């Protein structure tokens, strides 16, 4: 999403139509990325918390997609 924010800032700077990327959407994207990293680490260690992390990642993915759709991005 940071790339999308950069693109939209450029579009705004050159006078094209643009959409603001809200900070809460960026935060949801970071949260999703953090869960991906935690899950990859847990899988490499064969940790018992893998199912819980998979569920949390799925919730983070759905939350992010819903927010993205809600903002029309």
C-alpha positions as CSV (number, residue, x, y, z in Angstrom):
1,X,0.0,0.0,0.0
2,X,2.9,2.3,0.5
3,X,3.6,2.1,-3.2
4,X,0.0,3.0,-3.9
5,X,0.3,6.0,-1.7
6,X,3.4,7.0,-3.6
7,X,1.6,6.7,-6.9
8,X,-1.4,8.7,-5.7
9,X,0.9,11.4,-4.4
10,X,2.6,11.6,-7.8
11,X,-0.8,11.8,-9.5
12,X,-1.8,14.6,-7.2
13,X,1.5,16.5,-7.8
14,X,1.1,16.4,-11.6
15,X,-2.6,17.4,-11.5
16,X,-4.2,14.1,-12.3
17,X,-7.1,12.5,-10.6
18,X,-6.0,10.8,-7.4
19,X,-7.4,9.0,-4.3
20,X,-6.1,9.6,-0.8
21,X,-4.7,6.5,0.9
22,X,-6.0,6.7,4.5
23,X,-3.5,6.0,7.3
24,X,-5.8,3.3,8.8
25,X,-5.5,1.4,5.5
26,X,-1.7,1.7,5.6
27,X,-1.8,0.4,9.2
28,X,-4.1,-2.5,8.2
29,X,-1.5,-3.4,5.5
30,X,1.3,-3.3,8.0
31,X,-0.6,-5.5,10.4
32,X,-1.2,-8.0,7.6
33,X,2.5,-8.0,6.7
34,X,3.4,-8.5,10.4
35,X,1.1,-11.6,10.6
36,X,2.7,-13.0,7.4
37,X,6.2,-12.7,9.0
38,X,5.1,-14.2,12.3
39,X,3.4,-17.1,10.5
40,X,6.5,-17.8,8.3
41,X,8.7,-17.7,11.4
42,X,6.3,-20.0,13.3
43,X,6.2,-22.5,10.4
44,X,10.0,-22.6,10.2
45,X,10.2,-23.4,13.9
46,X,7.2,-25.8,13.6
47,X,5.6,-24.0,16.5
48,X,2.3,-25.0,18.0
49,X,0.8,-21.5,17.4
50,X,0.7,-21.9,13.6
51,X,-3.1,-22.5,13.4
52,X,-3.9,-19.4,15.5
53,X,-1.5,-17.3,13.4
54,X,-3.2,-18.6,10.2
55,X,-6.6,-17.6,11.6
56,X,-5.3,-14.1,12.6
57,X,-3.7,-13.7,9.2
58,X,-6.9,-14.6,7.5
59,X,-8.8,-12.0,9.6
60,X,-6.2,-9.4,8.8
61,X,-6.5,-10.2,5.1
62,X,-10.3,-9.9,5.1
63,X,-10.1,-6.7,7.1
64,X,-7.6,-5.2,4.7
65,X,-9.6,-6.1,1.6
66,X,-12.8,-4.8,3.1
67,X,-11.2,-1.5,4.0
68,X,-9.6,-1.3,0.6
69,X,-12.9,-1.9,-1.1
70,X,-14.7,0.6,1.2
71,X,-12.2,3.3,0.3
72,X,-12.5,2.5,-3.4
73,X,-8.9,1.6,-3.9
